[in-house]
């Protein structure tokens, strides 16, 4: 940017320079330095110094807009004052500078509560209002609005009634200056309404609130349906009505507010930042319903409103409990709307929609049939000419389309097309339902083409698709879904016609859908996934871009949930199942292009997202503390607040009504903590984003909190190679990551994916149906290990030897997808030029890691203990009649370690709270108790302690034990992944202990025999403490576990599953 003393000193009241125009904050600093250098070369009284001071102030103000650092705002104010004192010698610029100064002072008051500025602000605004603002390009309405805002602010701070009266009087005068129905009119009228509301907040006079509501109703009446500010006005008026309800108890206010909130939600995108606030406000109806008499005329409406908000919560966060409650509430509302009731159709619509959502998740044919029956009843209640008929025809056609997809019966599609043609004739081009009706018609015509092959159906479908997209307003949240659907169907059409134009249009539409600014991250993710399928199957050059876009959206889509449980419900849902393979598919494409480093980065970016999301909140800040302690402290404080919310349990987040309550009210009297946490999580996330931007602006921190590059991921292999086994339906591969060496690729057979998938399923089903000690399970496990030897063990062992990695070296296994549930460490026997049966774990010391980042984190934690004596060990033992060996197991360990270094918690002392409290006091811990597996609900998996209390996976994840070293989990299922789980998230007790701080963790892949606990523990600890002059170290735990398992296998002659069961995770 060339230096010009006039630069930034002219124009409107808005700053001419914004931080987006600079390359970085460093660029802003550079510009400030250049202006200051220029000023230093000029005489003190040089006339251009005033303009330079103005420009420097403008840059400081721009910097403040990006950093929110008060010092930048203070510097801007000082600069504007200096410019005014020196004099710009140009009246318009003097006025403009004065206005900039006043705005900056108002910003300081609003953002930092600088009460001392208020008197100056009001005086300056009054002075400005008497100046010829037009010559400086300043809108007089903005100045008068600012004056009214400042007067209201001083009223709120000092309680001076005359300030509020002046503000209201001023706004009443200003509103007469603008024509009704204009944006200026709506701006002044809404500010007048807000002034009355601010007065009410201080005076508690109901008349003030009534005045505010009256003015907002006037604003809404003057606002067109498609006006961008209409959602804001809807939300504000609804909030004021709810405030009046809280005072008066008038249920009509609640009813009106619900209508306004639902109108807001209909207009706004799913990812709009205020959407969660509206959903929380709708949740208020739960409390309202408690006050509602059973026979009140509005009860059915309140039930529907609460059901609507719960349905929205399911659609946003996958909360199945919310969907079940919504269905119950809709049924209750329907009972209150018998045949002939004017609102029965609304209850039928809501109930049908909620049941359809459930059936799409569970594939329940009974739910689908009920949905269709409800929609047919609704259709019978809407004769031709009824305004709801097009919408009901559309909804019924969606259900019929689903029935076709499940049964293949073309009769359902034919009926749907008939309904959609009727609906399309009933709506005009501007009707809000017209685009979606045409869109669904196009999709159904393509279904018919697949059966009949009539080219006319293709032509008609394309025509209807194009028309639907042309009719839907810009900014509508359904635009991207329509684009994505059209793109997918164009891909199908291309497969039939080979017309390259169809393919290129399909790719272009997909890209538009993914990059659409009003599209939620979750819907954009689905669009990106469809793009990857089209691009890869057609070998289009955009495939890699599509995969990168999809992976960047994956974490954002998951992070929309406020807690790890809601995030897990989302990724474990049936509707997102096709997306689970995305990281592996992306990596397979990169491998296909021989880009093994990017493949590694893609797997790291897309797997173990729940752990990595929480781990990012525990990012080490040692270097940042040295550079900016304040930013490090701010990051830590916000991160801890976020982690507290993310690890909150919502399994029982509602408090039930007392027994004996009316059936319709069973779900009403609950306290909703989810909405509260949702809003707090949103607030903290926004604050953290701002802090991260400020950290990234520091020299050397540009990559802070960004995806981890391969050069850093490679450090995971500093202790030995990491074997990544990628499982994808496109192709499966093995990658060997070594420190300071290129990634080594091992190809796999073309049937690798099918064979591994079948192995995992067969082993899981056998474990469910047969006892672990049965001959059947032993035979299936043996066959599994033999096949794993062929597929993984032998090729890996041979390549490691070729690379010069000697036998008995440590290696880390990082399997993906269902491979994570298989005992790869015991793959074998491996025929390597010897007659001795040797498994992979005989050749190499095997450990597992959920991800490379998890392994790096295990090595990077600072330890507070010293190596001068035996480690302090906490033993948690809970014997019962099924675990008689626990006492002897714990006594044996105490003898080996030394009683002076051991703390035992057992019996009544073995409570979850006591165990968690003791964990930070001991770098080592040994659990000897029952492990409880909860398939499909991994955060409820637990250690069973005193009085059937449970130390859950979620509670362990909350713990932060930075000095922890070794955890031995001698309990069942502590490292087990079932077919009901999401294997790439690695959600088991062993991973939770590793996340909480333990560098090395020993777990079990399934149930363990009680007697193995004592034997294996004795072998393990004797090996750790039998190292000559060395002190026992967690770093030897992997070797000690292998020694113990081999000894169990050799001396006790245990069955195969008993020694294969034990696995090592971490460093």
C-alpha positions, -999 to 999 in steps of 0.1 A, spaced: 0 0 0 15 33 -11 19 60 16 -4 89 11 -13 113 39 -49 113 27 -52 75 28 -79 64 52 -89 100 61 -118 104 37 -151 87 30 -181 78 50 -184 74 87 -172 38 84 -135 31 85 -121 28 50 -95 2 60 -106 -32 74 -85 -60 88 -96 -82 59 -78 -59 35 -45 -65 52 -26 -96 47 -24 -101 85 -23 -82 117 14 -79 110 5 -58 80 -16 -35 102 14 -31 125 36 -24 95 13 3 83 11 20 117 49 19 119 52 35 85 28 63 94 46 69 126 79 70 108 65 95 83 52 117 112 86 117 128 101 132 97 77 162 98 79 193 119 58 192 151 33 217 137 32 204 102 -4 204 89 -3 168 76 4 154 111 -33 157 119 -43 135 90 -15 110 98 -29 108 134 -63 101 119 -50 74 97 -30 57 126 -62 58 147 -82 42 119 -56 14 116 -58 9 154 -95 7 152 -93 -19 125 -69 -39 146 -93 -37 175 -121 -52 153 -99 -83 148 -82 -86 182 -107 -71 206 -77 -58 226 -87 -27 246 -53 -12 240 -60 -9 203 -93 9 209 -76 32 234 -49 40 208 -76 48 182 -93 72 206 -60 90 214 -52 93 177 -86 108 168 -83 133 197 -48 143 185 -61 148 150 -89 170 162 -66 191 185 -42 196 156 -70 204 132 -76 188 98 -80 222 81 -108 206 61 -144 210 76 -157 176 62 -127 158 76 -130 175 110 -167 164 112 -158 129 101 -130 126 126 -153 139 154 -178 112 144 -151 85 144 -141 96 179 -176 95 192 -182 60 177 -150 47 192 -159 61 227 -194 45 223 -177 12 214 -155 14 245 -185 20 267 -205 -9 251 -176 -34 251 -158 -25 283 -184 -5 304 -163 27 305 -189 47 323 -167 78 324 -170 81 286 -208 84 286 -209 122 294 -185 129 265 -204 106 241 -237 123 247 -221 158 245 -203 148 212 -234 133 197 -254 165 206 -227 186 190 -226 164 159 -264 167 155 -260 205 151 -233 202 124 -238 200 86 -233 162 86 -242 158 49 -210 175 37 -190 147 54 -212 119 40 -226 111 75 -262 98 79 -279 121 104 -302 93 114 -272 73 126 -260 102 148 -294 107 163 -297 69 169 -263 70 186 -274 98 208 -305 79 218 -285 48 225 -260 67 247 -289 83 267 -304 49 273 -270 36 284 -266 64 309 -301 57 322 -292 21 327 -260 30 345 -271 60 365 -309 56 367 -316 92 356 -352 91 343 -347 122 323 -321 104 301 -347 78 291 -374 103 285 -350 123 263 -341 92 243 -377 82 238 -387 117 229 -358 120 204 -367 87 187 -404 97 185 -392 128 167 -369 110 144 -395 85 133 -416 113 119 -386 122 97 -387 90 77 -415 75 55 -433 44 68 -424 10 53 -387 19 47 -356 3 62 -350 36 81 -385 35 95 -380 -1 108 -346 8 122 -360 38 142 -391 20 153 -372 -10 165 -348 12 184 -378 30 200 -392 -4 210 -359 -14 225 -357 19 244 -391 11 260 -379 -25 268 -347 -11 284 -369 12 304 -390 -17 315 -360 -37 325 -351 -9 350 -386 2 361 -406 -31 359 -436 -11 347 -459 -33 326 -469 -3 305 -434 2 293 -433 -34 281 -466 -30 264 -453 0 245 -422 -20 234 -444 -48 221 -467 -24 203 -438 -7 184 -423 -41 175 -456 -53 161 -456 -21 139 -421 -30 128 -431 -65 118 -462 -53 100 -441 -30 78 -415 -57 71 -419 -78 39 -418 -116 42 -385 -119 24 -367 -91 42 -334 -101 56 -341 -85 90 -375 -102 95 -361 -131 115 -345 -107 139 -377 -88 144 -396 -121 149 -371 -132 175 -372 -98 194 -410 -96 195 -412 -132 207 -388 -125 235 -408 -95 246 -440 -116 246 -423 -142 267 -412 -115 291 -448 -103 294 -460 -138 300 -436 -143 329 -452 -112 344 -489 -117 336 -492 -154 331 -512 -148 299 -509 -180 279 -519 -162 247 -485 -144 248 -468 -178 249 -489 -190 220 -481 -159 200 -444 -162 209 -443 -198 197 -457 -188 164 -431 -161 160 -402 -184 170 -413 -211 146 -415 -185 118 -380 -175 127 -368 -211 124 -385 -216 91 -366 -186 77 -331 -194 90 -304 -218 82 -297 -247 106 -263 -233 113 -274 -198 121 -256 -187 153 -289 -176 170 -308 -208 162 -298 -224 194 -311 -195 214 -345 -198 197 -346 -236 204 -338 -228 240 -366 -203 242 -390 -229 228 -379 -252 256 -394 -227 280 -428 -242 270 -420 -271 293 -423 -248 322 -453 -231 308 -471 -264 304 -467 -270 341 -488 -239 348 -514 -247 321 -547 -261 334 -556 -295 319 -586 -280 301 -570 -248 288 -578 -241 252 -541 -235 243 -527 -267 258 -526 -286 225 -507 -257 210 -482 -256 238 -477 -294 235 -470 -290 198 -446 -262 204 -426 -282 229 -427 -312 206 -415 -290 177 -385 -278 197 -376 -314 207 -379 -326 171 -356 -298 161 -331 -308 187 -331 -343 174 -326 -330 138 -297 -308 150 -280 -332 175 -293 -367 170 -309 -368 205 -331 -399 202 -345 -393 237 -358 -359 225 -374 -375 194 -392 -401 216 -405 -373 239 -416 -353 209 -436 -382 196 -453 -386 230 -461 -349 232 -475 -349 196 -497 -379 205 -510 -360 236 -517 -329 215 -536 -351 190 -558 -365 218 -568 -329 226 -577 -323 189 -605 -348 181 -622 -351 147 -635 -317 137 -610 -297 158 -596 -268 137 -560 -276 147 -561 -314 143 -542 -312 110 -512 -294 127 -509 -322 153 -512 -348 125 -485 -331 105 -461 -329 135 -467 -364 146 -462 -378 111 -430 -359 106 -416 -371 140 -425 -407 134 -410 -406 99 -377 -393 114 -377 -422 138 -384 -448 111 -356 -434 89 -333 -440 119 -345 -474 129 -359 -487 96 -391 -496 113 -417 -506 88 -444 -502 115 -434 -465 119 -435 -460 82 -470 -475 79 -482 -453 107 -467 -422 91 -485 -429 58 -518 -436 76 -515 -403 95 -507 -384 63 -536 -401 44 -560 -390 73 -546 -355 70 -551 -355 32 -587 -365 37 -592 -334 59 -579 -311 32 -602 -309 2 -590 -293 -30 -585 -256 -25 -574 -260 11 -542 -240 17 -525 -270 34 -532 -295 7 -500 -290 -14 -478 -294 17 -497 -326 28 -495 -341 -7 -457 -334 -6 -453 -350 28 -472 -381 18 -451 -384 -13 -419 -384 8 -432 -413 28 -443 -431 -3 -408 -426 -18 -393 -441 14 -417 -471 11 -405 -476 -25 -369 -475 -15 -375 -502 11 -398 -525 -9 -390 -518 -46 -428 -515 -53 -431 -490 -81 -468 -485 -72 -456 -462 -44 -436 -440 -68 -465 -438 -93 -489 -427 -65 -463 -401 -53 -459 -387 -88 -497 -384 -91 -498 -365 -58 -469 -342 -68 -484 -333 -101 -516 -323 -83 -496 -303 -58 -476 -285 -85 -509 -274 -101 -522 -260 -68 -492 -237 -61 -481 -207 -80 -444 -200 -88 -441 -178 -58 -456 -202 -34 -431 -213 -6 -437 -250 -12 -434 -248 -50 -396 -255 -52 -397 -285 -29 -427 -300 -47 -410 -297 -80 -377 -310 -65 -393 -342 -52 -412 -347 -84 -380 -346 -104 -365 -372 -80 -395 -395 -84 -394 -392 -122 -359 -405 -122 -369 -434 -100 -395 -442 -126 -370 -439 -154 -348 -465 -137 -377 -490 -141 -392 -479 -173 -363 -464 -192 -385 -436 -207 -363 -408 -219 -391 -383 -213 -388 -389 -176 -352 -378 -177 -360 -347 -196 -389 -338 -173 -368 -345 -142 -341 -321 -154 -366 -295 -162 -383 -297 -128 -349 -297 -110 -339 -265 -128 -372 -248 -122 -372 -257 -85 -337 -242 -80 -347 -211 -99 -377 -205 -78 -362 -209 -43 -350 -176 -28 -313 -169 -24 -302 -177 11 -329 -203 17 -314 -232 37 -328 -258 13 -309 -245 -17 -278 -266 -11 -297 -298 -5 -315 -293 -38 -282 -286 -55 -267 -317 -40 -296 -339 -50 -296 -326 -85 -259 -331 -87 -262 -368 -76 -290 -374 -101 -270 -357 -129 -242 -382 -121 -267 -410 -126 -279 -395 -159 -243 -392 -170 -238 -429 -163 -266 -435 -188 -259 -409 -214 -221 -404 -212 -228 -367 -218 -198 -349 -204 -218 -317 -198 -240 -336 -173 -209 -346 -154 -194 -312 -154 -227 -297 -142 -229 -323 -115 -195 -314 -102 -202 -277 -103 -235 -281 -85 -218 -302 -58 -191 -276 -53 -218 -249 -50 -237 -269 -24 -205 -275 -3 -195 -238 -4 -230 -224 1 -227 -199 29 -262 -206 44 -258 -244 45 -252 -261 79 -219 -280 83 -237 -313 85 -257 -309 53 -226 -295 35 -207 -326 47 -233 -349 30 -230 -328 -1 -193 -331 0 -195 -369 4 -217 -371 -26 -192 -350 -45 -164 -374 -36 -185 -404 -49 -192 -387 -82 -157 -374 -87 -139 -406 -78 -162 -429 -98 -157 -408 -129 -120 -401 -123 -127 -364 -122 -98 -341 -113 -118 -326 -84 -118 -358 -63 -90 -348 -40 -104 -313 -35 -138 -329 -27 -122 -352 -1 -103 -323 15 -135 -303 17 -154 -332 33 -127 -338 59 -126 -301 68 -164 -303 74 -163 -335 94 -150 -321 127 -173 -290 124 -203 -312 119 -195 -333 149 -187 -302 171 -222 -288 167 -232 -311 195 -226 -295 230 -214 -328 246 -194 -358 236 -225 -379 241 -246 -359 217 -217 -359 192 -215 -397 195 -252 -400 190 -247 -381 158 -218 -401 144 -234 -434 154 -268 -426 137 -279 -448 108 -283 -417 86 -247 -408 89 -234 -444 85 -222 -438 49 -200 -409 62 -181 -430 87 -158 -444 60 -149 -409 47 -114 -406 63 -104 -441 51 -118 -435 16 -100 -402 14 -67 -418 25 -72 -446 -1 -75 -420 -28 -43 -403 -17 -26 -437 -16 -38 -444 -51 -20 -412 -61 11 -424 -41 8 -395 -17 13 -414 15 20 -384 36 -14 -368 28 -30 -401 33 -16 -401 68 -28 -366 74 -63 -374 62 -66 -404 85 -54 -383 114 -78 -355 106 -109 -377 102 -105 -404 129 -109 -404 167 -126 -371 164 -143 -371 198 -109 -377 216 -90 -352 193 -117 -325 199 -113 -328 236 -75 -332 234 -73 -299 215 -87 -282 247 -57 -296 266 -31 -283 241 3 -277 257 9 -240 262 44 -239 276 58 -219 247 28 -196 246 32 -188 283 66 -175 275 54 -153 247 20 -141 261 10 -153 295 -23 -134 293 -34 -152 261 -23 -186 275 -43 -180 306 -73 -169 286 -71 -199 264 -68 -222 294 -98 -206 312 -121 -208 282 -109 -244 273 -116 -256 308 -151 -241 307 -158 -258 273 -144 -291 285 -167 -290 316 -197 -287 292 -185 -312 266 -180 -339 292 -214 -332 308 -237 -363 310 -271 -358 295 -281 -394 300 -304 -383 327 -306 -346 321 -343 -343 328 -359 -345 363 -391 -365 361 -424 -353 374 -436 -369 406 -453 -403 405 -490 -402 398 -489 -373 374 -512 -372 345 -500 -394 315 -500 -364 292 -477 -345 317 -452 -372 323 -426 -356 301 -436 -320 308 -423 -315 343 -386 -320 335 -357 -296 340 -339 -291 307 -302 -287 313 -293 -295 276 -305 -261 263 -285 -242 290 -253 -261 282 -259 -256 245 -260 -218 249 -230 -217 272 -210 -240 248 -218 -216 219 -207 -186 239 -174 -201 250 -167 -215 215 -171 -180 200 -148 -166 227 -122 -194 221 -123 -188 183 -114 -151 189 -86 -161 213 -72 -186 188 -72 -159 161 -52 -136 184 -27 -165 192 -23 -173 155 -15 -136 149 16 -140 171 49 -147 153 57 -184 153 21 -194 162 6 -193 127 -2 -230 128 -16 -230 163 -48 -252 165 -46 -260 128 -46 -296 113 -13 -313 122 11 -316 93 28 -349 85 63 -337 97 49 -334 132 28 -366 130 59 -385 119 74 -378 154 50 -405 167 74 -430 153 103 -418 173 102 -449 195 95 -473 167 75 -477 135 37 -471 135 18 -495 113 -14 -479 99 -38 -503 84 -64 -485 63 -96 -503 54 -117 -489 26 -141 -505 1 -122 -488 -27 -88 -503 -17 -71 -512 15 -34 -506 23 -8 -508 50 15 -478 57 46 -479 79 54 -445 94 90 -441 106 108 -412 121 130 -393 96 122 -418 68 97 -418 40 64 -437 45 66 -473 33 35 -487 15 24 -523 16 -3 -532 -9 -30 -557 2 -51 -583 -18 -81 -569 -36 -105 -589 -14 -88 -575 18 -118 -553 27 -144 -581 24 -123 -607 42 -115 -584 72 -152 -572 74 -163 -608 75 -136 -618 101 -147 -590 125 -184 -599 121 -178 -636 126 -156 -632 157 -181 -608 172 -211 -630 165 -193 -661 179 -184 -642 211 -221 -633 215 -233 -669 210 -206 -690 226 -187 -689 258 -151 -677 255 -137 -710 267 -158 -730 242 -142 -750 215 -163 -731 189 -149 -698 200 -113 -711 201 -117 -725 166 -131 -692 152 -104 -671 170 -76 -694 157 -89 -691 122 -91 -653 126 -55 -651 138 -44 -673 109 -62 -651 83 -48 -620 100 -14 -635 97 -18 -638 59 -34 -604 55 -14 -583 79 11 -601 101 34 -618 76 36 -589 51 43 -564 79 69 -586 96 87 -593 63 88 -556 54 100 -546 88 129 -570 85 136 -557 50 138 -522 65 163 -534 91 139 -532 120 153 -561 142 130 -586 159 120 -577 195 118 -540 186 87 -521 196 61 -513 170 27 -495 172 -4 -507 155 -30 -481 143 -58 -501 127 -89 -484 111 -126 -493 109 -135 -528 121 -98 -538 122 -97 -519 155 -118 -547 170 -95 -575 159 -64 -589 178 -39 -579 152 -10 -581 177 -16 -619 179 -18 -625 141 -2 -658 134 14 -682 134 37 -664 109 58 -688 88 92 -670 87 118 -697 79 113 -716 112 92 -744 125 84 -727 157 49 -712 160 54 -675 163 28 -648 164 34 -611 155 37 -603 192 65 -629 195 85 -612 167 79 -576 178 67 -559 210 33 -546 199 13 -517 213 -18 -500 199 -26 -463 195 -59 -448 185 -41 -421 165 -7 -407 159 -16 -376 179 -26 -397 209 8 -414 208 26 -381 206 6 -368 235 15 -398 256 52 -390 252 50 -352 255 35 -349 290 56 -335 317 61 -359 346 65 -346 382 78 -378 397 115 -387 401 134 -419 392 150 -422 426 126 -448 440 97 -472 433 66 -456 418 36 -448 439 8 -473 430 -29 -470 436 -47 -504 437 -85 -503 432 -99 -538 441 -135 -548 444 -138 -585 451 -172 -604 451 -183 -640 448 -175 -640 410 -141 -624 416 -127 -643 445 -91 -639 433 -90 -601 436 -77 -601 472 -49 -624 464 -41 -605 432 -38 -572 451 -18 -587 479 6 -602 454 11 -569 437 17 -551 470 44 -576 479 61 -571 445 60 -533 445 65 -528 482 38 -518 507 53 -484 513 46 -474 477 11 -488 475 -23 -473 484 -53 -498 483 -89 -487 479 -114 -515 484 -148 -522 500 -167 -492 512 -138 -469 502 -141 -479 466 -164 -452 454 -161 -434 420 -154 -401 438 -127 -415 460 -110 -433 432 -109 -401 410 -97 -381 440 -67 -405 445 -57 -408 408 -36 -375 408 -16 -387 438 -3 -418 421 15 -421 387 5 -458 386 -29 -474 391 -41 -510 390 -78 -518 387 -90 -553 398 -128 -553 395 -156 -559 371 -156 -540 338 -190 -532 324 -195 -529 286 -224 -509 272 -227 -516 235 -240 -485 216 -235 -463 247 -197 -463 252 -196 -434 276 -216 -455 301 -190 -483 300 -176 -485 335 -157 -501 364 -181 -516 389 -173 -504 424 -189 -504 458 -227 -508 461 -230 -512 424 -217 -477 417 -200 -471 384 -169 -452 375 -178 -445 339 -157 -438 308 -171 -403 307 -161 -396 343 -126 -409 336 -123 -387 306 -130 -357 327 -101 -364 350 -68 -346 342 -38 -365 356 -7 -349 340 18 -369 360 2 -402 353 23 -430 338 9 -465 339 -26 -480 342 -32 -517 344 -69 -525 339 -74 -561 350 -111 -560 343 -133 -573 315 -140 -554 283 -117 -525 290 -104 -523 254 -133 -540 236 -151 -525 206 -183 -541 195 -203 -540 162 -226 -515 179 -197 -490 184 -180 -466 160 -146 -483 159 -127 -453 145 -136 -433 176 -119 -460 198 -143 -454 227 -133 -478 255 -120 -475 291 -84 -480 280 -85 -451 256 -102 -430 283 -74 -437 308 -49 -427 281 -67 -395 274 -69 -386 311 -31 -386 312 -17 -421 315 11 -427 291 8 -465 290 -24 -485 296 -30 -522 296 -66 -534 288 -86 -564 277 -103 -570 244 -131 -591 259 -140 -608 292 -111 -621 313 -109 -651 336 -106 -642 373 -76 -664 378 -57 -647 350 -58 -614 370 -35 -628 397 -12 -648 374 -7 -621 348 -3 -593 373 23 -613 392 43 -620 360 39 -584 348 50 -566 380 78 -591 387 92 -584 352 90 -546 357 108 -548 391 133 -574 379 155 -551 359 187 -551 378 197 -517 391 172 -499 371 140 -484 386 107 -498 373 95 -477 344 62 -474 325 83 -475 293 90 -511 300 53 -520 304 48 -532 268 77 -556 271 65 -566 306 30 -574 293 44 -595 265 66 -614 289 36 -620 312 13 -631 284 39 -655 270 45 -669 305 8 -674 310 7 -691 277 37 -714 283 34 -722 320 -4 -722 326 -12 -737 292 -42 -713 290 -65 -712 260 -57 -690 230 -83 -663 239 -69 -659 275 -35 -647 265 -45 -629 233 -70 -609 254 -44 -584 269 -33 -554 249 -10 -524 255 -19 -488 245 4 -458 245 41 -450 250 
